[in-house]
Amino acid sequence: MSRKTTARVAVLGTGSWGTTFGKILADGGSQVTMWARRPELAAEISKSHRNSDYLPGVLLPSNLTATANLADALKGAQQVFIAVPSQSLRENLVAIRPHIDDTVIVVSLMKGVEKGSGLRMSEVIAQELDIDPARIAVASGPNLALEIAREQPTAAVVSSQSLETASAVALLARNKYFRTFVNTDVIGTEFGGVLKNLIAVAIGIVDGVGYGENTKASIITRGLVEMTDFAVAQGAKAETLSGLAGLGDLIATCQSPLSRNNTAGRLLGQGYSFPAVVKQMQQTAEGLASVAPVLELARSIGVEMPIVEQVKQVLDGTLDPKDIAPHLTTDSDEPQGERTNDDREAPGGGVVWRSFKRAFDQLRNGRGSTPGN
């Protein structure tokens, strides 16, 4: 699709991220129609060009409108971007399916794993809409919504089994403040977005307890190893986890008070119960919902995730938040290898080190990274 042709796109979901992505697309030149559950919110977006509930102080483009009628939002859309809570995706897809034709590209903006099935969001979309995975894309990266809505520069990656599909989405989802890269590692891109939420909850917990930067740096570093171990075991490329959808998103989500998962963890660290945290959160913290299904998957494939295990114990009320830090790296008292640069070690460390070394060697030899990686 040429950027010279005005694309007609739909964005389903008017929370902070859905609205922000609608703005990204509109600022890139597309005609954007958003779908809102609440008619009053749709009216505010269309008439006042604001979403005061989720993006206070942000003026939305005139080529971004909203409706509470799902069929109207989807009519004529060439690409459909979905930004609803992950655990409600399937029921939303049932309503969407009659309005999706055979040429539409469907893009997941969600970062979660479905409870019960353990499916990634792109898998739920393919299953429920009964469409070719080559027509599905996912977008991920260090993307804190309010910062982007305020047009602070950032980057993201769009992934699809079809490089043509990923490129078509990336062509629309870019503008002066939002740069988009592409890859075909859907598994790594999606799990990067899911798993960093769990580590961000851990960071929030120790922050709420009052621990400092050493503790948080240790969790982030070891957390990346856990993320990579898990994703590679599921079929992902290690390089993806050291890119925007992995390390980039991990850093942004762990260190920012704008992160919902970080905020949820901080409340847990301050002594609030899991139900109390859920009640206080204005929006869904996907990490809280993904802890259990991710651990089920990890156990089924024999991947150890000690940080995530400790987060689960805090959520269950079986571990005092202040006791989490001494147990974050291992449950064993025996000294263990760090697993960051030894090829003999199992999945995480060695492959992460090799991806960094490969990139360094390319730079040293005067070669850039391969497009799409």
N, C-alpha and C positions, 0 to 999 in steps of 0.2 A: 504494500500500500504506500503510495507516494505521500510524503508530508505536505505536498502542495494541494492534495485533495483533502477537504475537511472531513474527518472521520466522525461518524456518529457512534458514541459509546454510552454504555449504561454502567452505573456503579450502584450496587445493591448494598445498602448499609450506610447510615449517616452518623456513625460515631466519629471519633476524632480521626481515626486512620482512614476510614472510608471517605470522609469529607475531604481530608487532606489529599488523598490520591485523586479524587475528583478535581481538585484544584490543580494538581500536577498536570493532569490530562488536558484540562481547559487552558492552562497557561502554555501548553505545548501546541495548541491550535485546534483541538478536537471540540466538537459540540457534545457536551456532557449532560445527561439526564440522570439524576440520582433518585433512588427509591427510598422513601422513609416510611416507617410503620405509622408514625404519627402525622396526621394531616397538618397540624399546626407547625410542626418542624419543617415539613415540605414547603409550606407557605412562607415561612421566614426565610428559607434559603432562596426561594424564587423571587420574592418581593423585596426583601431587605438585603439579600446577598450576604447573609450572616448565618452562623450556627452558634448561637450564644451559649448553648448548653455544653458544647464540646470544644469549640475553638473561639473563646472569647477574644474580642479585639481584632479578629481577622476578617478582612473584606474579601469576599469571594468574587470570582470573575463573572461578568455578565453572560458569558456563554456557558454557564453552569446553572442548571435549573433543577427542580426536584418535584416529585409527585408521590402521592400515597397510593397510586394505582400501579400495580406491578406490570400489567400488560402495557400500559402507556410508557412506562420506563424502558421496557425491553423492545418496543416496536421500532424496527429499522436499525437496531444496534448491530454494528459489525464486530464489536468486542464487548464482552460483559465481564466486569470486575466485581468479585464477590468479597464483601468485608463484613460478614456477620459472625457472631460468636461460633466457634468451631463445633460446639456440642449441639447447636441448633441448625447446622448446615443441612443435614439430610432432609429435615422437614421443610426447609426453605426451597430445596431443590425440587421437591414434589410440586410445589407451586410454580416454579420457574419452568419446568420441563415443557409444558404445552406451548411456550412462547419462544423456544429456542429452535432455530432452523439448522439445516445441515452445514452451513458455512460459517457459523458464528464461532469465534474464539472465546473460550471461557478462561478467565484468569483468577487464580486464588490469591487473595491478599491476607489470608489467615495463617496463623502459626499455632497449630494444635494437632493433637492426635485424637481420633474419635474413641470415646470410651466403649468398651465392649468388644468392638471389632479390631481396635489398634491400627486402623487405617489412617494413612496420611490424607490431607484434605483433597489432593488431586485424585487420589484413589476413590474417595467418596463421590467426587464429582463424576468421574468416569463411570462408576457403578450406577449411580442414581439417574444420571442423564443419558446413560447408554450411548456415549459418544467416544470416538477414537481419541486415545490419549495424546495423539499428535495435535489435536485441536485444543489441548489444555496447557496452560502455562502457570507458573507461580512466580511471585515477585517477593524478594526479601533483601535485607541489608540493614545497616545502621540507620534506622528510619524512625526517630522519635517524632511523632506527628506534629506537635506544636512548633518545634524548631523548623520543620520543613514548611509548614503553613506560613511561617514568618519569613520564608524564602532564604533561610540559611543554607548554604551549599552542602550537598551530600551526594552520595552515589548509592546505587542498588544494582542487583542482578536479577535478570529475568531468565527463567529456565523452562525448557520444554524438551520433550523427546525429539521434537522437530525444531531444528535450528531456524527454519523459515518462520515458524510460529513465534519463537522467542524473539526473532528480529523484528517481526511485524508489531509485536507488543512494545518492544523497546523503542521503536521508531516513534510511537505515540507518547510513551511515558518518559519524556525527556524535555527539558527546557533549560533556561539560563541558570537555574539553581539546582537542577536535578539531573544527574548523569546516570545513564543506564548501560550496564554491560550484559552480556548473554553467555549462557552455557547450556549444555544438554544433560547435566547431572541433576535431575529433578529430585532424586532421593537425598543427595547431600544438601541441596539448597533448602528443601523443606525441613529436613531434620535439624539443620543448622538453626533455623528460625524457631523450631520447637524446643530444642535442647538448651539453647542459651537462656530461655525463660526460666528453666529450672535452676540454672546456676545463678541467675539474677535474684531469684527468691532466696537462695542461700546467702548471697551477698547482703540482701536486705535484712535477713535475720541477724547476722553478725553485726551489721551496722546498728540495728535497733538495740542490740545488747550493749553496744558501746565499744566493740573491738575496732582496731585501727587499720591502717593501710597495709601493714605486713600481712595480716590475716586475709584481707580482701584480695591482695595480689596473689597470695598462695591459692586461694579458692579459684580465682579466674584462671590461673595457669594450669592447675590440676583439672579444673573443670573442662578446659579445652581438650585435654587428653581423654577425659570420659566421653565428651561429645564425639570425638574422632573415633575412639574405639567402637562406640555404638553405631555410628553412621557407616563406617567402613564395613562392619559386620553385616549391615543391612544392604550393602552393595554400592555405597557411595564412594566417591573419589576423595582421598585425604586432602587434596589440594583445595577442594571446595570449602572444607572446614577451616582452612587458613585464609580464606578470602572474605568477601563482604558479607556473605550469608552466615558465616561462622564467626571467625575472630572479630570482624568488624562489628557485627550486630551484638556480639557478646560484650565488647568493651562499652558500646553505647548504652546498652540496657543495664549493665551492672553499675555504671558510675553516675547515672542521671536520676535525679528525683522525679523527672517526668515519666519514668518507667513505671507502669502499673505493677509489674511483677516485683520490682525493687521495693515499691511502696508496700505491697502486700507482705513481703518478707519482713520489712522493717516493723510493721504492726505486729507481726508474729513475734519478733524479737523483743518488742516492748511488753509482751505478755498477753496480747489479745488472743482469744481462741480462734480457731479456724472459722467457725460460723460467724463470730463477731467481725472478723476481717472481711468476709464475703459481704456482710451487711453494710459495712462502711464504704466499700469500694463502689464508686459511681459506675465504673465500667468493668468489663470482664478482665481478670488477670489470667490469661491463658495458661500460664505456668502451673497454677494451682490445680486446674482440671487435668493437666497432662502428666502430672507426677505418677499417678497410679498406672495408667496404661503404658507409659514408657518403661517403668520398672518391670511390668509384666513381660513386655517384649524383650527387655534386657536379660531377664532370667531365662526366658525360653531359648535364647541364643548363647547363653553362657558368658555374657559380658558383665563385668563388675562395675557398678556405679556408686561408690561409697558416699559421695557428696549427695547425690539424689536420694539415696537410702536414708541419710540423716535428715534431709528435708521432709521426707515422708513421715519419719518418726515425730518430728516437730508438729506436722499437720495433724497427726493422729493423737497428739498429746502424750506420747510415751517418752519423749525426750525433752528435757528443759532446754530452751533456746540457748542459755548461757553455757551449756555443756556441749554444744555442737562443734566448736572449733577444734578441740583436741582429737576429734574422730574423723575429720574431713578427708584426710588422705588415705587412711588405711585402717582396717580393724585389727591388724596384726601388730604385735609388739616387736616382731623381727625386722631388722633393717632390710629395706627393699631397694632395688634399682629404681632410678627416677623414670625410666622408660621415655626418654625424649630423643635419644640418638642411637639406640642400639638396635640394629636390624634383627637381632635374634629375638627381641622381645615381641610379644603379641600386639595386635594391630595398632594401637594408638600412637605410642611414642615414635617408633622408627619411621612410620610413613609421614608423620608430621615433619620430622627433621628432614627427611629426604625432599619434601616439597619445598621447604625453605632453602635448602642447599641448591636445589635445581634452579630456583629463581635467582639466587645469588650468582651461581655459575653463569647463567645467561647474561646477567648484567655485566659481569666481569669480562665476558667474552664479546661484549658489544651487541648482544641480541636481546630484543625485548621479549615479553611474554607472548605466547600465541593468542591471537584474537579469540575471544570466547572462553578463555580460561580464567 
